[in-house]
Each structure stands twice: as C-alpha cells, then as structure tokens.
C-alpha cells in the first residue's frame, strides 16, 4: 500500500498534484504515492479505496492553493470529499503536512469546517515558486518527513497516542526499565505490547468484593507541573467551543497488597491533573519537560511516591443482549482523546463516587460499592437497572500520561444494540457505534478469551475501519484486560 496520500481539490490544484505525484514517484518508487486519478480503477468502490489508502498511509499531504477555500464553499455535495479525507486522516492520527502553493495562505481555523479545524495547527510546507529548484526542495522536505515517521510507525502497534502531545513518541522506548507492561499474545506468537502498566487483573485472587477502598484526608495540590501547558489547553478548549472548568476528582495515592488489596484515594482536582499528567511532554520555558524530570530512570515511580495528580479514570466495555459491542468515536471538541475511538463509557472517578460506598461515617468500603455507572448514564443514557452483569477487568497505569491510573470494567446490558443507540444520554461527546461479536459478553470462558487474544489486532482494525478513527489508548487497554481475563495473576507493583 502507498506510504503517501495526496489530498487536493481539482478546481484548485489538479495539475500541480499530478506533478507532485510524478515527482514523489521518482524519489520513493511506484506504488508509494496515492493520487485518486492515478490509483483508483474504473468501476471500483472509490470511497472504500480512499478509506483503505488513508488507513495505510504514513503521511497525508493536503495541497492548498488560492482557490482551495472557494472550491470548498462551492461544493455541491452535502459532504465535501476533501473535508472527509482530512477528517479521516486527523481521526486516524496520521502525520499531516499542508502544502501551500501559488501564494496561498493557511486557512483560518474559524472559517474551516468544524470537523477539520485542527488542520490549521499542523506545520505547513510552502512552495516558494514553480521553479524546479523550489519544487525539488519541497520533494526533499516531504521525503525527510516520511523518513522520520516510518521507523516509528512501521511494525508498531497502533497505540492511539494523542496528536497534540506527540504522536511520534514511543512510550515503550521511553520506559525501557518498566516491569509488567500490558501485552496480548498475537496469532504470530509475538506480543502486542500496549504502553500501559498492568497493576491488577481479573485473576489477582480478588474480585470487587475483596478490594477495599479507603479515602484519606487532605486535598492533593501538586508542587510541580506546567502552568504554560495549562494555559495552552485552556486556549485550545475555548477555541474548540468546549467548556473548560475545574471539578473535584479522586487521586489514587497508593495500592497496598496483603490478604486483601486496598486502594487508597485522596481528593484532588481536574486542573491539577491538567498541569501534571496532561503536561508530561510540554517543553516549559522555565521548567523544561516534566517527563524528563520525574521519570529519568526509564520507569514509573510508585504511586505512593508520585508528585503527579494521578486522578483515577473509570472505563468500561459495553455489550448488548443481541451480540454487539457498543463503542464511541469522540468528537473533535473534547479535551481527552479527541477524534479517537473509546469504549462504551469512560470518565474520571470523583470523591463523591467513593464516599457513596461508605456506611455512615466510615472512610472504608469495597470496590463493588463504588459508583461506576455515572458515566454510563451520562454518555449512553443507560440506567443502572439495565445492567445485567458488571465485571472488574483490571487496574492500569498509562505511560503516556505519566502513570495515570484507570479502573477497567466490562458490563452486559439487558438491551439490544438498537435500543442502546436510541437511548437519550445527558451529554453525548461523539458518535456511538455497534459491532457484532461472536462472543459478546463481559465474562468470557478460557476458550472464548483465547479466541479473541489470537484476533486482537483484527478486532482493533475492524473497529477503526468501521468508525473511521484510531483506537484510543484506554480502549486498547480495556480490550487487552478483557481478552486476558484468564491470564495469570500479577505481582503487585504499583
């Protein structure tokens, strides 16, 4: 499949795009560059062919000439084809290079269609003139970008890394000394390694009734973090029309082993999390890069020693009673995993979620009584009485966000996929999809779990193709715990 996909408007840059295709062909070789008029056969399913080409490409070049916006406004189609190409590339986390020609400027994000407003944030190349030397310079620059991203992307699992942190950063290489990396055995016998640490799984000799929960006194306020990163996230949220506000959350301060496992939480806030876990790779003008400061030895610190906010996520796979998995493609407006695929429900644990499992003035409870279905109701409109079974899948620490902890579940819903999709959620943060599974259930037997471990990558690929977006890291982690639910217990190391 082609490594480079060229997106262009015929009214704006058809002749130049053909020249670009020819020039890259000579440098990269035939079959390495995709241009629709050159690479789609007569009578072929052109939309499927374009989707396949974008999925396979490492680099997407968006050619923008002086008539690019005018052609977009003049489009007679209800869904602009070029907008769809760019939206798909953004959703899949592709490296995108806008190429400005004939004196064109980068379109203002305020006049771009909402689904591709992020295009303006990508660094563009500019063709200074149609002269051969300037054209050859652009070809060399494109080949340089491709050479840089190919070693990172080829042969690596699709880790769903966030575009606005650093999609080229390989967390597994940044943490070479980290034990208990979550992995799934593939059909080939290789391990599909996910950049997350498996702290607890479903076979750790415990279930939700046996995991104790404690809430310690004292609000956690981080002494480190990046105020600059916080201001950038704030500005980005405002630009995308998303409200940006603080709220109380629950920090996982420690995990204690013994006869019973105990999760010790502490109150903190969402803004503390933004300034720390969400700012790991922001190059602060004064303080530098936070990840280099706190994880310089190539592994995570213990939760009890962490200086980060580490607020706790809650996520769950959702299965209907007629054999479907329900999942979401988050919109471009959300701050967390925009334009990526996520499980049926996800969110952050709050102090109130924990307190609801206590009796009277107690500050201790069990995980089974923690309120985890708030997000299920808010995002899918599913009420607690429709939950047929709830299964704890595991606890992870995500490398990308500096060891952020997350609790993973899988739930069976006593509704059909159609009924679930027709529910009225409180706040829909994207589009909801359903996909049939042979064994669509929260709890799998050993044979069923093995069946999906051997097809793990195929599951992800089918979900990505169906919804036109890349799987997020939390979704990959949740799926991995689900197919690993009969794997050996872990040695507690949090």
N, C-alpha and C positions, 0 to 999 in steps of 0.2 A: 504494500500500500504506500501511497505518496507521503513524504515527510512534510511537504509544504502545501498548504491550501491557499489559493489566491481568491479573495473575495473582492468583487468590483461591480460597478454599475455600467451597463453597456452604453448608456447615453453619456456617461461621464468619462470613461477611461477604457473603452474596449480595445482600441489599438495599442495603447501602452501596455495593458495587461497581457496581450498576446506577445509583445516584445519582451516583457518581464518573464513570461513563461519560457520563451525560447532561450533567453539568457541564462536562467537558472537551470534549464535542462542541460545546457552545455557544461555548467560548472558542477552540477550534482549528479547528472546522469538521467536517462529516461526513466520514467515511472516514479521519479522522486518528487514531481511537482504536479499538483492537480489544478486544472482550469476547466470549468464546466464545458465549454465548447469543444475542448480537445479530448476530454476524458469520459464523456457520457455518450454511450452508443444510442443510435436511433431506436425508439420504442422501449428504451429502458425506463425503469421506475426512477425518474430523476431525483425525486425527494429522498428516497431511500439511498440512492447513490451519493447524494450530497451528505446525508447524515453519516453514512459509513466513512466517507472521505474525511470529514471533520473529526470523527472519533479516532481515526488512525493517524491524523496529522500531529506532528510535534509543534509545528509553527503555523499560525494563521496570519497572512498578510492582508490588511484591509487597504486597498488602493483608494485614495481620496483625492479627487480633482476639484476644480472650481464649480462644477455642476452637481457635485455629489448630493448636497442638501436639496437642491432644486429638483433633482430626479427623485429623491425620496418623497418630497411633497407632491410630485406629480403622479406618483404610483397609483394605478387604478385598482390594484389588488388590495383586498381588505387586510391581508397580511403580507407586508413587504418582504420579499425573498432575502434581500441583503440584510435587513434587520434580523430576520430569523437566523441567518448564518452567523452573525456576530453574537446574537443572544446565545446560540448553542455553544459557540466557542468559549464564551465567558463562563457559561454554566459548567462546562467540562473542565474548566481550569486550564485551558490551552494558553501557551505563550502567544500573545497577540502583538503584532507590530503594525500600527498605522503607517502608511507610506504616502506622504503628501507630495503631489506633483503639480506642475503648471501653476505654481504660486498659490496653491490652496492653503488655507489655514485649518487647524484642528477645529472641528465643530464645537460650539459652546455646549456644555452639558445641559444647560437649561432649555435648549431647543431640540436636543436629541430625544427620540422616543424613550420613555421611562425605562424599558427593559434593556436598553444599551447605553444608558447614561454613563456607565463606568468606562466606556470606550475612551473618553477624554482623559482618563487617568493613566493610560499607557503611554510610555515614551515613544515618540514617533521618529521615523526617518524622513528626511526631506531630500527630494531630488532637486538639486540647485538649478540644473538646466538640462535640456535634452541632449547635450553633448555626450559623446561616447565615454569620455573620461569620467564625467559625473555619474553616468549610468553604471559604468563598471564599478565605481566606488560603492554605489548602493548595493550592487550584487555581492560585493565582498563583505559589506556590513551584514547582509542577510545571512550569508554563509557562516559568518562568525557567530551570529546569534544561534543558528542551528547547531553549530559545533559545540557551543556551550551547553545547550539544554539536552542534547541527545544522550550524553553519558549519564545524566541524572534520571532521565525518564525511561530509557530502554532497559528492560529486564527488571524493573522495579514494580512492586505492587502499586495500584492506584490508591494512594493514601489519603486522598481527599483533603490535601493541605490547603489552607486558606490562602486565597490570592493576595490579600493585602498584608499578609505577614511576609512570606517568602516562599513561593511555590517551588523554588529550586532547592530549597534546603532539605537535606535528607536527615531526618531526626535520628534514624538508626545509626548513622555515621557520627552524629554529634554526641551520642551516648554509647560509646563502644564498651564501657565497663558496666552497663546496666544489666542486672540479672532479671529473670522472669519476664522477658519480652513476650507479649501475647502472640501466639502463632497458630496457624492451622495447616495441617498436612495436606498438600495438594495431590492431585491424581498422579503427577510425575514422581512423587516421593519427596519433593522439595517442600520446605516450609514457607508458607505465606506469612511473612512477618509484618506485624502491624505496630506502628510507633506508639505503643501504649504498654504499660506495665500491668500484668495481672496480679492483683493483690489477693483477692479471694475469688474462688469459682464455686459452682454449684455442688462440687464434690469435696468441699473442705470440712467434711464431717459436721456440717452445720446447715441449718435452714433458717428461715426468717424468725421462727420461734426461739431459736437458740442464740441469735445475735443480739447482744444487749446494746442499748443506745443510752448515752449519757450526754447531758448538756452542761458544760462548765460555765462558771460565771465570768463576766468581763468581756467587753467588746474588743475585737481584734482590730487594731489600726496599724497598717504596715509602716515601717520606718524607712523602707526603700521603695523604689518604683519610679515611673517616669510621668511627670506632670505634662511634658510635651506630648507624649503619646496620648494621654487622656484628652488633651485639647484637640488633637487630630481626630480621634474617634468621635468626639462631640461634634466637631465641624462636619465630619462625614455623615453622621446621623441626621443632622439638620438639613444638609444638602439633599439627602435622600427622602426627606419628609417623614422621618421616623422620630418619634418622641424619645428623648434621652433624659432619664430620670434615675435617681438613686432609690434603692429599696433594700430592706434587710435580707440577708441570706445566711446560710449556715455553713460555717467553715469546718472541714474535717481536720481536727487538731491532732488526732492520734488513732491508731488501731492497735489494740492490745490483745495478745493471744493468751492461751491458758485453757482451762477446762471449757470456758465459754469465750467467744470472741466479743470484744467490746469496741464499739465505735464511739469515740468521744468528739462531740461537736462544740463549736464556740460561735457566738454571734459575730457577724461581720456585715459588710455591705457590698453591693454590686460595684460601686465606684472604686472600692479598694481592690477588687478583682480586676477591673479595667486597668488600673495603674500598675498592676504587678503581673499577673498571669497573662493578660492580654497584651502586655508590652514587652514580652521577653526578647524580641529581636529588633526593637526600635532603637536606633542609634541616637541616644540622647546627647545633646551638645555638651552637656556638663558631665553626666554620669556614665556615658558610654552605653554598652549593650548589657542589659540585665542578665541574659543567659550566661554570658561570659563571666559575670561576677559570681553568680550563685551556683553554677554547675561546671566549674572549670575542670573538675576531675573526671568528666565523662559519665556521670551517673547522678540520679536524683538523691537529694538528702532525705532523711527520714521525715515523715510528716511532723513529728514532734519537734524537729529542728528547723523546719521551714520558716522562712521570713516572708513567704508569699501568702496572699489571701486564701487561695485554695478553696473557694466556695464549691459546694458539692452539687454536681449535676444529677438529675434523675432522668432516665430514658427507658423506653420500652418498645419492644416489637408487639404488633397488634395483629391478631388472627381472627378472621370472621368464622362463622359456623358453617360456611359453604366452601371452605378450602382456599381462602385468599389471604395474602399478607397485605396489610394496609401501610402505606408509607407516604411521605410528603416531599415535595420539592419546595424548598423555602424561597421566598421572594427576594428580589434584589435589595429591598428596603431594610431587612433585618440585619442586625449587627453580627450575630453569630451564625456562621456557615451560610452566608447569602448565596443564592443560586446553586445550592447543593442539596443532595438527597439526604433526608433524615428519617429516622424510624417513626413509628406511629405517633408517639408523643415524647416530648423532651422538655426540660426546663431546669430550673435551679431549686434546690431544697431551701426552704425558709426555716427560721427559728420556730415559727408557728406550726409548721408541718411536724416538727419534732415534739413540741410541747403537747400536741394533741394525743400523743401516745402515752402520756404520763397520767397517773391517777392522783388526784388531789394535789398535794404539794410535792410529790415525788419529782426527782430530776433524773429518774432512770426508767427505762421501758425496754421494749423489744422491737426489732425492725419490722416485724409483721404488723405492728400497730401504727407505724409511721404513715402519714397521709401522702401517698404517692400518685393518687389519681386526679389531683387537681388539674394538672396539665392535660390529662386525657379528656377531661370535660371541656377545658378551655379551648384546646386545639381541634378536637374532633367532635365535640358535642355529645360524647358518650358518658352516660351516668354510671355510677358505681354499681347499681343493681343489675346492669347488663354484663358485668364481668363474671364469666363462668369460672375462670381459674387464673390465679396470679402466681407466677414462679420467679423467684430470685435467680438471676443468671450469674452475677459476679460484680466485683468492685475493681475498677482500674484507676491508674494514674496516667494521664495523657502527656506524652513527651512534648508535643507541640506547645502546650500551654504550661510548661514548667512543672508538670506533675499534678495538674488539676485532677481531683478525684471525681469519679462518677459511679453511681449505682445503676446497674442494668437489670431490667426485668423483661419478661415476656408474658403476655396476657391473652387469654381466649375470650372472645366477646360473643355473647349469645344473640348476635345479629348477623344478617347476611352482608356481604360486601356492598351491595346496592343500598341497603338500609343504613350502613355506616356512612357511606358517601353522601347520603341525603340528610344526615344529621345537621343541626344548626349549632356550630361552635360559637363560643363567646368571642374569640379573636382568631380569625384564620390568618396564618402567617405564610401562606403559599398555596400550592395546589396539591390536592390529595389524589393518590393513585391506588389501585389494587392490582395484584398479580397472583395468578393461581400457583399453588404449590401442591406437590403430590402429598406431602405430609405437612399440612398447615396446622400446627398446634404448638403451644408454648412448651409442652413437655414431650420430648422425643424418647423413644426407646433406643438402645445401643445401635441397632441396625439402621434405624432412620437417621440418627446422628451421623453415623459413618457415611451414609448415602450423601448427605449434604456437605460433609467435610471434603469428600472427594470431588464435589462440584462447586466448591466455594467460589472460585473465580467466575464460573459461569453464571452463578446467581447474581453476582455483582454486575457483570456485563449486561445481563438481561434487564436488570433494574435501570441501569444507566441508559441503555438504548430506549427503553420504554418511556422514560420520563425526560430524556434529553438533558441530563445533568450528571455530574460526577458524585459518587458516594462520599458523604462526609466521613470524617474520622470516627465520630460517635456511632454512626450506622455500621461501619466496618467492625468496630469493637463489639457492638451488641450482637451482630451476626456471628462473630467469632465465639463469643461466650455461648451462644445458642447451640452452635454445632459442636462445641466442646463440652457440653453439659455432662458427658460421661467420662471425661478425661481425668487423670489422677489429680488428687488434691495438691494444693500449692503449699510451699513452706512460707509461712507468713513473714513478709519482709517489706514493711510499709514505712 
